[in-house]
Amino acid sequence: MNISILGFGRIGRDLLRQTLNDDLINIVSISDIADKDNLLYLLKYDTIYGKLDAEIETTDTGFKVNGKHIVFNTWKDASESSWSELETDILIISTGRQQDVDEVNAHIEKGCQRVLIASTPKSGSDIQIYVPGANDAKVDFTNNKISLGSNTANAVAPLLRILNDEFGVDRAFLTTVHGYSNSNRLADVAGEGFRLNRAAGENIIPGITKSSEVIETVLPFMKDKVASSSMTVPVPDGSTVDLTIDIQKPASSERVNQVIQEAIKNLPYNKVLDITFDPIVSSDVVGNSHSGIIDGLATMGINDTKIKVLIWFDNGWGYSARIIDTINKLSESSTHE
């Protein structure tokens, strides 16, 4: 399966790192408007994941990783691209920008067979959203357009499905507490918004997230029952979701943990969720490929109907792992067409 990546930031580089020894996924090109040498330096030396154990060398048309050539270009959108000449089967859009259906269709017209968006689309009604473990049976993997939504939705939605199936969920409120990213400031500088202007390494910064909209899309039973917010904190990686839910069928926190433990032994949850009873902290989940790791020690409840669950996740690494899983599903669907 020939894969092209548009946007070589955190997700794009994590994806390349995870597929270096994958014989089924062949990354043929990287597109980014940033300088190639700078991007290759960031691929090789990563503050979070350390030095990449691979031989990297530049070429006239791109670069080689362990002898395998990857084309590099500076295409920033569909108008500049030519995916047919690269024989691209699946285009991964990991720019971080929301995509609309017209732009996605334009990429397909330029020769790629399918587009996988590594972010939330502008409209979930135009582009289907897939959250592994949440709506697997409802997704058409023969469709040429698919989005993986947000990393927060990937951490939360599968768990909400488990809890709703067992107890019934009346409402849910979630707060994502995540590390700073390249959209944040290192110093107080005027920019896009008052809170966003503040130094991310020195502050806890409240924000908004559309994860609740994604969750409502992939889990229709949560329609008008979920709200979300976010906090950016001064850590480089390792995030958590503070999830509070009201359940219909009373259950103790011990029973909630037991249900989760049993559910994640089987499909579709066994690859996307995990649970731990170790006293971990945020740095302990860096490099973890699950969408979410439930902190069994933190589960608590009030009157057996209001339950609070803490979910850890590495927002870049886990999300990239789900991209790989989805590529494999799309490949399987192609062989059956």
Residue frames relative to the residue before (quaternion, step in Angstrom):
aa qw qx qy qz dx dy dz
M 1.0000 0.0000 0.0000 0.0000 0.00 0.00 0.00
N 0.2563 -0.7848 0.5499 0.1268 3.59 -0.58 1.19
I 0.0918 -0.8155 0.5713 -0.0126 3.55 -0.68 1.17
S 0.1022 -0.7473 0.6525 0.0729 3.55 -1.06 0.85
I 0.2200 -0.7752 0.5830 0.1044 3.56 -1.07 0.81
L 0.1319 -0.7672 0.6250 0.0589 3.56 -0.84 1.04
G 0.7596 0.2247 -0.2135 0.5718 3.56 -0.27 1.31
F 0.0085 -0.8376 0.5439 -0.0503 3.57 -0.26 1.28
G 0.2565 0.7522 -0.5506 0.2553 3.53 0.76 1.14
R 0.8427 -0.1438 0.1057 0.5079 3.58 -1.12 -0.67
I 0.7061 0.4512 -0.2814 0.4676 3.61 0.74 -0.99
G 0.6592 0.5222 -0.3179 0.4378 3.58 0.87 -0.89
R 0.6938 0.4581 -0.2832 0.4780 3.59 0.92 -0.87
D 0.6137 0.5286 -0.3493 0.4711 3.60 1.04 -0.70
L 0.6473 0.5286 -0.3159 0.4492 3.56 0.98 -0.86
L 0.6581 0.4948 -0.3128 0.4734 3.59 0.94 -0.83
R 0.6323 0.5322 -0.3344 0.4529 3.59 0.94 -0.82
Q 0.7209 0.4655 -0.2589 0.4435 3.58 0.87 -0.93
T 0.7362 0.4159 -0.2347 0.4795 3.61 1.14 -0.46
L 0.3447 0.7727 -0.4856 0.2197 3.61 1.22 0.10
N 0.7880 0.2710 -0.1367 0.5357 3.58 1.00 -0.80
D 0.4687 0.6617 -0.4433 0.3821 3.56 1.24 0.48
D 0.3054 -0.7937 0.5028 0.1546 3.57 -0.43 1.22
L 0.6699 0.5192 -0.3006 0.4373 3.59 1.18 -0.46
I 0.7301 0.3573 -0.2121 0.5425 3.59 1.20 -0.48
N 0.0718 -0.8143 0.5753 -0.0261 3.54 -0.52 1.25
I 0.1796 -0.7884 0.5817 0.0877 3.58 -0.27 1.25
V 0.1592 -0.8369 0.5220 0.0417 3.55 -0.46 1.26
S 0.8277 0.0281 -0.0033 0.5604 3.60 1.11 -0.50
I 0.1850 -0.7259 0.6533 0.1099 3.49 -1.37 0.56
S 0.0625 -0.7882 0.6115 0.0307 3.57 -0.92 0.91
D 0.2220 0.7521 -0.5937 0.1803 3.55 -0.85 1.01
I 0.4664 -0.6966 0.4713 0.2741 3.57 -1.06 0.73
A 0.5615 0.6010 -0.3928 0.4114 3.61 1.25 -0.22
D 0.6619 -0.5136 0.3791 0.3928 3.55 -1.30 0.38
K 0.5249 -0.6743 0.4235 0.3009 3.57 -0.82 1.01
D 0.6737 0.5036 -0.3154 0.4393 3.60 0.81 -0.91
N 0.6280 0.5247 -0.3320 0.4691 3.58 1.05 -0.72
L 0.6665 0.5058 -0.3007 0.4578 3.58 0.95 -0.89
L 0.6607 0.4985 -0.3121 0.4665 3.58 0.99 -0.79
Y 0.5952 0.5479 -0.3517 0.4710 3.56 1.12 -0.63
L 0.6861 0.4746 -0.2772 0.4766 3.60 0.97 -0.91
L 0.5954 0.5405 -0.3599 0.4731 3.57 1.18 -0.50
K 0.7113 0.4630 -0.2583 0.4615 3.57 0.91 -0.91
Y 0.7938 0.1885 -0.0831 0.5723 3.59 0.91 -0.91
D 0.0275 0.8168 -0.5691 0.0903 3.54 -0.36 1.28
T 0.4696 -0.7076 0.4575 0.2635 3.56 -0.72 1.09
I 0.7020 0.4619 -0.2606 0.4753 3.58 1.05 -0.76
Y 0.8324 0.2641 -0.0962 0.4776 3.56 0.65 -1.12
G 0.5416 -0.6513 0.3893 0.3618 3.57 1.25 0.01
K 0.7200 -0.4296 0.3237 0.4386 3.55 -1.34 -0.07
L 0.4403 -0.6942 0.5093 0.2548 3.54 -0.96 0.94
D 0.3296 -0.7486 0.5467 0.1790 3.55 -0.80 1.05
A 0.5157 0.5920 -0.4460 0.4297 3.54 0.39 1.29
E 0.4384 -0.6678 0.5335 0.2779 3.53 -1.24 0.50
I 0.0607 -0.8081 0.5855 -0.0194 3.56 -0.65 1.16
E 0.0894 0.7859 -0.6080 0.0679 3.57 -0.89 0.92
T 0.4310 -0.7037 0.5048 0.2535 3.54 -1.07 0.73
T 0.1405 -0.7525 0.6364 0.0953 3.53 -1.29 0.52
D 0.6976 -0.4640 0.3289 0.4357 3.57 -1.26 0.11
T 0.7877 0.3152 -0.1556 0.5060 3.57 1.01 -0.76
G 0.8184 -0.0437 0.0376 0.5718 3.58 1.23 -0.01
F 0.4911 -0.6244 0.4797 0.3726 3.55 -0.70 -1.09
K 0.3208 -0.7217 0.5783 0.2046 3.54 -1.32 0.28
V 0.1087 -0.7470 0.6524 0.0679 3.54 -1.13 0.79
N 0.8194 -0.1117 0.0036 0.5623 3.57 -0.49 1.25
G 0.7529 -0.4179 0.1978 0.4684 3.54 0.98 0.93
K 0.6246 0.5352 -0.3457 0.4515 3.60 1.22 -0.25
H 0.3274 -0.7827 0.5019 0.1685 3.56 -0.68 1.12
I 0.0666 -0.7657 0.6397 0.0088 3.54 -1.08 0.91
V 0.3938 -0.7197 0.5240 0.2291 3.57 -0.77 1.04
F 0.1285 -0.7740 0.6149 0.0789 3.57 -1.05 0.79
N 0.0963 0.7801 -0.6161 0.0513 3.56 -0.97 0.85
T 0.4758 -0.6910 0.4808 0.2549 3.55 -1.28 0.25
W 0.2369 0.7725 -0.5488 0.2144 3.58 1.08 0.65
K 0.1801 -0.8142 0.5455 0.0841 3.58 -0.79 0.97
D 0.7983 0.0450 -0.0328 0.5997 3.58 1.22 -0.32
A 0.7514 -0.4169 0.2658 0.4371 3.55 -1.32 0.04
S 0.6109 0.5917 -0.3592 0.3843 3.60 1.03 -0.73
E 0.7307 0.4128 -0.2300 0.4927 3.60 1.13 -0.59
S 0.6294 0.6134 -0.3130 0.3601 3.56 1.21 -0.43
S 0.0578 -0.7463 0.6595 0.0687 3.52 -1.39 0.28
W 0.0901 -0.8498 0.5187 0.0238 3.55 0.34 1.27
S 0.5695 0.6046 -0.3885 0.3990 3.58 1.15 -0.50
E 0.6703 0.5011 -0.3146 0.4478 3.61 0.94 -0.78
L 0.6779 0.4446 -0.2840 0.5121 3.58 1.25 -0.36
E 0.3541 -0.7590 0.4665 0.2846 3.58 1.37 -0.08
T 0.1953 0.8192 -0.5065 0.1850 3.53 1.03 0.94
D 0.2823 -0.7465 0.5810 0.1598 3.55 -0.83 1.03
I 0.8022 0.0378 0.0154 0.5956 3.59 0.84 -1.01
L 0.2092 -0.7490 0.6178 0.1169 3.55 -0.94 0.95
I 0.1889 -0.7558 0.6183 0.1035 3.57 -0.87 1.02
I 0.1473 -0.7766 0.6074 0.0795 3.59 -0.62 1.10
S 0.0827 0.8146 -0.5617 0.1185 3.57 -0.31 1.29
T 0.2477 0.7910 -0.5151 0.2185 3.55 0.99 0.88
G 0.4686 -0.6698 0.4432 0.3679 3.57 1.23 -0.47
R 0.6057 0.5508 -0.3563 0.4504 3.58 1.25 -0.24
Q 0.5166 -0.6138 0.4917 0.3386 3.56 -1.11 0.66
Q 0.2383 -0.7816 0.5661 0.1083 3.57 -1.00 0.87
D 0.2499 -0.7415 0.5947 0.1846 3.56 -1.10 0.68
V 0.6856 -0.5287 0.3181 0.3863 3.53 -1.23 0.47
D 0.6132 0.5591 -0.3608 0.4257 3.62 1.05 -0.63
E 0.6635 0.4912 -0.3059 0.4743 3.59 0.96 -0.85
V 0.6437 0.5172 -0.3228 0.4626 3.58 0.98 -0.81
N 0.6540 0.5044 -0.3107 0.4704 3.58 0.94 -0.86
A 0.6197 0.5456 -0.3415 0.4491 3.57 1.07 -0.70
H 0.6247 0.5187 -0.3374 0.4763 3.60 1.05 -0.69
I 0.6484 0.5119 -0.3196 0.4642 3.58 0.95 -0.84
E 0.6368 0.5256 -0.3213 0.4637 3.58 1.04 -0.75
K 0.6702 0.4828 -0.2949 0.4804 3.58 1.21 -0.49
G 0.7612 -0.4818 0.1826 0.3937 3.57 1.19 0.42
C 0.5711 0.5523 -0.4301 0.4287 3.63 1.13 -0.13
Q 0.5135 -0.6671 0.4464 0.3033 3.55 -1.09 0.69
R 0.8056 0.0132 0.0401 0.5910 3.56 1.03 -0.86
V 0.2368 -0.7484 0.6022 0.1457 3.54 -1.28 0.45
L 0.0954 -0.7607 0.6411 0.0349 3.55 -0.95 1.00
I 0.2047 -0.8015 0.5557 0.0826 3.56 -0.56 1.20
A 0.2381 -0.7816 0.5651 0.1144 3.57 -0.70 1.14
S 0.6644 0.3762 -0.3316 0.5541 3.54 0.76 1.14
T 0.6167 -0.5234 0.4206 0.4109 3.56 -1.31 -0.06
P 0.3937 -0.7181 0.5104 0.2622 3.64 -0.81 0.88
K 0.6440 -0.5174 0.3824 0.4139 3.55 -1.23 0.32
S 0.8022 0.0605 -0.0188 0.5938 3.57 1.08 -0.70
G 0.3477 -0.7509 0.5291 0.1877 3.55 -0.71 1.11
S 0.5931 0.5638 -0.3714 0.4388 3.58 1.24 -0.21
D 0.6884 0.4601 -0.2683 0.4923 3.60 1.19 -0.53
I 0.7799 0.1651 -0.0684 0.5998 3.58 1.08 -0.75
Q 0.4084 -0.7333 0.4823 0.2505 3.58 -0.62 1.10
I 0.2613 -0.7530 0.5887 0.1345 3.54 -1.08 0.83
Y 0.1161 -0.7868 0.6053 0.0309 3.52 -0.92 1.00
V 0.0188 -0.7601 0.6496 -0.0029 3.55 -0.84 1.05
P 0.3882 -0.7531 0.4778 0.2320 3.60 -0.29 1.23
G 0.7789 0.2820 -0.2409 0.5058 3.53 -0.86 1.04
A 0.7116 0.4346 -0.2531 0.4906 3.58 1.24 -0.27
N 0.8388 0.0110 0.0402 0.5428 3.60 0.72 -1.03
D 0.1150 0.8474 -0.5108 0.0880 3.60 1.11 0.69
A 0.7128 0.4773 -0.2683 0.4383 3.58 0.84 -0.96
K 0.6853 0.4975 -0.2744 0.4556 3.60 1.21 -0.41
V 0.6222 0.5769 -0.3301 0.4137 3.59 1.25 -0.27
D 0.3030 -0.7277 0.5900 0.1747 3.55 -1.04 0.87
F 0.1922 -0.8290 0.5184 0.0838 3.56 -0.18 1.29
T 0.5706 0.5460 -0.4046 0.4611 3.59 1.26 0.17
N 0.4960 0.6496 -0.4269 0.3870 3.57 1.30 -0.18
N 0.4327 -0.7330 0.4653 0.2429 3.60 -1.04 0.72
K 0.7235 0.3362 -0.2392 0.5534 3.60 1.28 0.12
I 0.1516 0.7853 -0.5858 0.1308 3.58 -0.82 0.98
S 0.1613 -0.7676 0.6147 0.0833 3.56 -1.11 0.77
L 0.3450 -0.7376 0.5427 0.2058 3.56 -1.13 0.67
G 0.4850 -0.6945 0.4293 0.3132 3.58 1.23 0.25
S 0.6991 -0.4521 0.3416 0.4360 3.58 -1.16 -0.59
N 0.5957 -0.5664 0.4170 0.3879 3.57 -1.20 0.43
T 0.6030 0.5503 -0.3591 0.4523 3.60 1.12 -0.58
A 0.6537 0.5000 -0.3130 0.4741 3.59 0.93 -0.86
N 0.6335 0.5299 -0.3293 0.4576 3.58 1.06 -0.70
A 0.6629 0.4929 -0.3022 0.4757 3.58 1.11 -0.63
V 0.7667 0.4198 -0.1882 0.4478 3.57 0.97 -0.90
A 0.6667 0.5669 -0.3292 0.3547 3.59 0.76 -1.02
P 0.6530 0.4996 -0.3524 0.4469 3.68 0.83 -0.75
L 0.6520 0.5096 -0.3175 0.4631 3.58 1.01 -0.78
L 0.6331 0.5214 -0.3358 0.4633 3.59 0.97 -0.77
R 0.6249 0.5291 -0.3432 0.4601 3.57 1.03 -0.71
I 0.6392 0.5234 -0.3215 0.4628 3.60 0.95 -0.87
L 0.7198 0.4595 -0.2568 0.4526 3.57 0.78 -1.05
N 0.6387 0.5122 -0.3378 0.4643 3.58 1.05 -0.66
D 0.6368 0.5346 -0.3340 0.4440 3.59 0.97 -0.81
E 0.7466 0.4102 -0.2214 0.4747 3.59 0.99 -0.79
F 0.8375 0.2131 -0.0691 0.4984 3.58 0.84 -0.96
G 0.3928 -0.6721 0.5142 0.3600 3.57 1.13 -0.67
V 0.1408 -0.8006 0.5800 0.0535 3.59 -0.75 1.04
D 0.2862 -0.7730 0.5474 0.1443 3.57 -0.71 1.10
R 0.7774 -0.1554 0.1335 0.5946 3.58 0.98 -0.85
A 0.1109 -0.7913 0.5996 0.0452 3.54 -1.24 0.49
F 0.0691 -0.7586 0.6463 0.0440 3.52 -1.13 0.75
L 0.0342 -0.8183 0.5735 -0.0188 3.54 -0.80 1.00
T 0.1131 -0.7537 0.6440 0.0659 3.51 -1.19 0.74
T 0.2380 -0.7609 0.5909 0.1231 3.53 -0.73 1.11
V 0.1059 -0.7625 0.6368 0.0432 3.56 -0.88 1.01
H 0.1083 0.8425 -0.5089 0.1396 3.56 -0.19 1.27
G 0.5982 -0.5778 0.4280 0.3538 3.51 -1.27 0.44
Y 0.6112 -0.5580 0.4094 0.3839 3.54 -1.24 0.35
S 0.1980 -0.7706 0.5975 0.1001 3.55 -1.26 0.49
N 0.7184 -0.4487 0.2974 0.4406 3.57 -1.28 -0.07
S 0.5746 0.5632 -0.3973 0.4414 3.59 1.24 0.02
N 0.6298 0.5331 -0.3274 0.4604 3.58 1.28 -0.18
R 0.4822 -0.6570 0.5099 0.2754 3.55 -1.34 0.32
L 0.3829 -0.6970 0.5517 0.2515 3.56 -1.15 0.61
A 0.7610 0.1443 -0.1002 0.6246 3.56 1.28 -0.43
D 0.6139 -0.5345 0.4106 0.4109 3.59 -1.24 0.28
V 0.1678 0.7799 -0.5766 0.1763 3.57 -0.41 1.27
A 0.5002 -0.6540 0.4724 0.3144 3.59 -0.90 0.90
G 0.1455 0.7991 -0.5660 0.1411 3.55 -0.90 0.96
E 0.8671 -0.1644 0.1184 0.4551 3.53 -0.99 -0.94
G 0.8187 -0.0427 0.0514 0.5703 3.60 1.07 -0.49
F 0.6676 -0.5446 0.3158 0.3974 3.56 -1.10 0.65
R 0.7294 0.4020 -0.2578 0.4897 3.62 0.70 -0.97
L 0.6409 0.5283 -0.3245 0.4527 3.58 1.06 -0.73
N 0.6000 0.5808 -0.3473 0.4266 3.58 1.24 -0.40
R 0.6257 0.5937 -0.3237 0.3889 3.58 1.21 -0.42
A 0.6184 -0.5870 0.3916 0.3458 3.57 -1.21 0.68
A 0.3562 -0.7799 0.4801 0.1854 3.58 -0.51 1.21
G 0.6526 0.5214 -0.3210 0.4463 3.59 1.16 -0.48
E 0.7338 0.4055 -0.2147 0.5010 3.57 1.28 -0.17
N 0.7802 0.3360 -0.1381 0.5092 3.57 1.23 -0.32
I 0.3416 -0.6173 0.6451 0.2934 3.50 -1.42 0.22
I 0.1026 -0.8417 0.5301 -0.0099 3.57 -0.49 1.22
P 0.3162 -0.7474 0.5510 0.1943 3.62 -0.53 1.12
G 0.0254 0.8042 -0.5929 0.0318 3.55 -1.11 0.65
I 0.4722 -0.6364 0.5217 0.3159 3.52 -1.34 -0.13
T 0.0739 -0.7770 0.6234 0.0473 3.54 -1.23 0.48
K 0.3601 -0.7327 0.5382 0.2093 3.57 -1.08 0.72
S 0.2957 0.7930 -0.4922 0.2037 3.57 1.23 0.31
S 0.6133 0.5533 -0.3580 0.4354 3.59 1.05 -0.67
E 0.6275 0.5291 -0.3369 0.4613 3.60 1.06 -0.70
V 0.6333 0.5176 -0.3242 0.4753 3.58 1.02 -0.81
I 0.6538 0.5199 -0.3103 0.4538 3.58 0.92 -0.94
E 0.6526 0.5057 -0.3169 0.4669 3.61 0.95 -0.81
T 0.6429 0.5331 -0.3203 0.4470 3.57 1.08 -0.71
V 0.7615 0.3789 -0.2107 0.4818 3.58 0.83 -0.96
L 0.7506 0.2316 -0.1562 0.5988 3.59 1.26 -0.42
P 0.2263 -0.8286 0.4938 0.1353 3.62 0.20 1.21
F 0.6055 0.5693 -0.3721 0.4133 3.62 1.08 -0.52
M 0.6483 0.5024 -0.3195 0.4744 3.60 1.30 -0.22
K 0.3349 0.7623 -0.4942 0.2500 3.60 1.26 0.12
D 0.8497 0.0209 -0.0847 0.5200 3.57 -0.82 1.15
K 0.6202 0.5443 -0.3475 0.4453 3.59 1.19 0.47
V 0.7484 0.3667 -0.1959 0.5168 3.60 1.23 -0.08
A 0.0355 -0.7693 0.6378 0.0095 3.56 -1.13 0.77
S 0.1263 -0.8189 0.5591 0.0288 3.56 -1.09 0.66
S 0.0146 -0.7562 0.6539 0.0196 3.52 -1.29 0.54
S 0.2498 -0.7791 0.5557 0.1479 3.59 -1.24 0.13
M 0.1394 -0.7415 0.6485 0.1007 3.50 -1.36 0.40
T 0.2098 -0.7384 0.6264 0.1355 3.56 -0.91 0.95
V 0.0831 -0.8134 0.5757 0.0033 3.58 -0.79 1.05
P 0.6052 -0.6235 0.3735 0.3248 3.61 -1.17 0.54
V 0.4759 0.5835 -0.5246 0.3974 3.57 0.52 1.23
P 0.5024 -0.6911 0.4285 0.2939 3.62 -1.03 0.70
D 0.8007 -0.0514 0.0537 0.5945 3.61 1.14 -0.51
G 0.6301 0.4794 -0.4123 0.4507 3.54 -1.25 0.46
S 0.0669 0.8232 -0.5520 0.1148 3.57 -0.23 1.30
T 0.1471 -0.7743 0.6057 0.1093 3.53 -1.31 0.17
V 0.2401 -0.7247 0.6232 0.1695 3.51 -1.33 0.44
D 0.2245 -0.7317 0.6327 0.1179 3.53 -0.94 1.01
L 0.0195 -0.8347 0.5467 -0.0626 3.56 -0.24 1.34
T 0.0393 -0.7842 0.6192 -0.0061 3.57 -0.77 1.09
I 0.0029 0.8192 -0.5718 0.0448 3.58 -0.75 1.06
D 0.2971 -0.6879 0.6270 0.2132 3.51 -1.31 0.48
I 0.1425 -0.8120 0.5637 0.0500 3.56 -0.69 1.10
Q 0.5168 -0.6675 0.4529 0.2867 3.56 -1.17 0.66
K 0.7478 0.3250 -0.1761 0.5515 3.56 0.98 -0.88
P 0.4250 -0.7345 0.4530 0.2733 3.64 -0.41 1.11
A 0.0991 0.7817 -0.6091 0.0904 3.54 -1.09 0.80
S 0.4593 -0.6605 0.5196 0.2878 3.55 -1.12 0.69
S 0.6450 -0.5055 0.3905 0.4196 3.56 -1.24 0.29
E 0.6154 0.5473 -0.3436 0.4513 3.58 1.08 -0.68
R 0.6545 0.5035 -0.3058 0.4740 3.56 1.02 -0.82
V 0.6153 0.5394 -0.3437 0.4608 3.60 1.01 -0.76
N 0.6637 0.4927 -0.3063 0.4721 3.59 0.88 -0.89
Q 0.6405 0.5339 -0.3255 0.4458 3.57 0.98 -0.81
V 0.6475 0.5142 -0.3120 0.4680 3.59 0.96 -0.86
I 0.6481 0.5091 -0.3177 0.4689 3.57 0.97 -0.85
Q 0.6462 0.5375 -0.3157 0.4403 3.58 0.91 -0.93
E 0.6836 0.4795 -0.2876 0.4692 3.57 0.93 -0.88
A 0.6688 0.5288 -0.3078 0.4223 3.58 0.92 -0.91
I 0.7285 0.4622 -0.2631 0.4318 3.59 0.86 -0.92
K 0.4908 0.6274 -0.4511 0.4025 3.58 1.23 0.24
N 0.7707 0.3477 -0.1384 0.5158 3.55 1.21 -0.58
L 0.6229 -0.4971 0.4447 0.4089 3.53 -1.37 0.21
P 0.6303 -0.1825 -0.7478 -0.1013 1.55 -2.15 1.29
Y 0.5173 0.7057 -0.3704 0.3118 3.57 1.30 0.15
N 0.5819 0.6715 -0.3703 0.2709 3.58 1.07 -0.66
K 0.7046 0.4190 -0.2837 0.4975 3.61 1.15 -0.38
V 0.7348 0.4632 -0.2386 0.4342 3.57 1.10 -0.61
L 0.7875 0.2385 -0.1335 0.5524 3.60 1.12 -0.58
D 0.0368 -0.7532 0.6557 0.0379 3.51 -1.29 0.53
I 0.1854 -0.7565 0.6093 0.1488 3.57 -1.28 0.22
T 0.0881 -0.7964 0.5973 0.0329 3.56 -1.02 0.78
F 0.2073 -0.7540 0.6082 0.1365 3.53 -1.20 0.60
D 0.4337 0.6484 -0.4802 0.4010 3.54 1.24 0.54
P 0.4822 -0.6728 0.4741 0.3001 3.62 -1.08 0.63
I 0.0558 0.8512 -0.5168 0.0722 3.58 0.55 1.20
V 0.2332 -0.7158 0.6346 0.1748 3.52 -1.43 0.23
S 0.7816 -0.4051 0.2038 0.4283 3.57 -1.28 0.24
S 0.6724 0.5121 -0.3192 0.4286 3.61 0.88 -0.85
D 0.5964 0.5989 -0.3593 0.3957 3.59 1.18 -0.43
V 0.7045 0.4304 -0.2794 0.4903 3.61 1.19 -0.28
V 0.4066 0.6971 -0.4892 0.3308 3.61 1.22 0.13
G 0.8026 0.2189 -0.1952 0.5194 3.56 -0.74 1.08
N 0.4993 0.6336 -0.4389 0.3958 3.59 1.26 0.16
S 0.3424 -0.7951 0.4731 0.1634 3.60 -0.75 1.05
H 0.4866 0.6408 -0.4569 0.3794 3.62 1.20 0.15
S 0.5399 -0.5969 0.4767 0.3535 3.56 -1.20 0.46
G 0.8001 -0.0738 0.0608 0.5922 3.56 1.11 -0.66
I 0.1682 -0.7549 0.6278 0.0878 3.54 -1.13 0.78
I 0.2804 -0.7795 0.5373 0.1585 3.58 -0.43 1.21
D 0.3258 -0.7337 0.5707 0.1724 3.55 -0.96 0.98
G 0.2809 -0.8138 0.4873 0.1461 3.56 -0.05 1.33
L 0.6296 0.5491 -0.3366 0.4344 3.58 1.12 -0.61
A 0.7053 0.4841 -0.2536 0.4515 3.58 1.18 -0.58
T 0.4834 0.6711 -0.4428 0.3462 3.60 1.22 -0.24
M 0.1047 0.7949 -0.5881 0.1062 3.57 -0.85 0.99
G 0.1167 -0.8142 0.5654 0.0622 3.58 -1.20 0.32
I 0.2486 -0.7204 0.6238 0.1738 3.53 -1.40 0.26
N 0.8525 -0.0359 -0.0206 0.5210 3.58 -0.75 1.10
D 0.5560 -0.6620 0.3588 0.3521 3.58 1.20 0.60
T 0.6825 0.4551 -0.3141 0.4780 3.61 1.17 0.35
K 0.7075 0.3081 -0.2406 0.5888 3.59 1.24 -0.28
I 0.0543 -0.8268 0.5576 -0.0508 3.54 -0.52 1.27
K 0.1408 -0.7690 0.6187 0.0776 3.55 -1.06 0.82
V 0.0439 -0.7943 0.6052 -0.0279 3.55 -0.86 1.08
L 0.2334 -0.7529 0.6011 0.1315 3.56 -1.05 0.82
I 0.0876 -0.8024 0.5904 0.0017 3.58 -0.81 1.07
W 0.2128 -0.7728 0.5880 0.1085 3.59 -0.72 1.10
F 0.1404 0.7876 -0.5984 0.0441 3.59 -1.20 0.44
D 0.3469 -0.6511 0.6263 0.2519 3.51 -1.33 0.49
N 0.3493 -0.8159 0.4187 0.1924 3.54 -0.11 1.32
G 0.7031 0.4355 -0.2801 0.4874 3.61 1.09 -0.53
W 0.7186 0.4684 -0.2595 0.4437 3.57 0.78 -1.07
G 0.6754 0.4895 -0.2965 0.4651 3.58 0.89 -0.89
Y 0.6481 0.5184 -0.3136 0.4614 3.57 0.99 -0.85
S 0.6428 0.5156 -0.3210 0.4669 3.58 1.00 -0.79
A 0.6120 0.5422 -0.3424 0.4628 3.58 1.09 -0.69
R 0.6577 0.4903 -0.3184 0.4750 3.60 1.03 -0.71
I 0.5724 0.5584 -0.3832 0.4622 3.60 1.13 -0.54
I 0.6535 0.5102 -0.3093 0.4658 3.58 0.93 -0.89
D 0.6434 0.5154 -0.3239 0.4643 3.59 0.92 -0.86
T 0.6777 0.4953 -0.2914 0.4589 3.57 0.96 -0.87
I 0.5920 0.5497 -0.3586 0.4678 3.59 1.06 -0.71
N 0.6631 0.5025 -0.3049 0.4635 3.59 0.93 -0.87
K 0.6426 0.5050 -0.3268 0.4746 3.61 1.01 -0.73
L 0.6491 0.5059 -0.3149 0.4729 3.57 0.99 -0.81
S 0.6295 0.5300 -0.3276 0.4643 3.57 1.06 -0.74
E 0.6469 0.5176 -0.3127 0.4647 3.57 0.99 -0.87
S 0.6633 0.5028 -0.3140 0.4567 3.58 0.95 -0.83
S 0.6162 0.5558 -0.3439 0.4395 3.59 1.12 -0.66
T 0.6750 0.5006 -0.2989 0.4521 3.56 1.01 -0.80
H 0.7047 0.4416 -0.2665 0.4873 3.60 1.24 -0.35
E 0.4943 0.6660 -0.4308 0.3557 3.57 1.28 -0.04
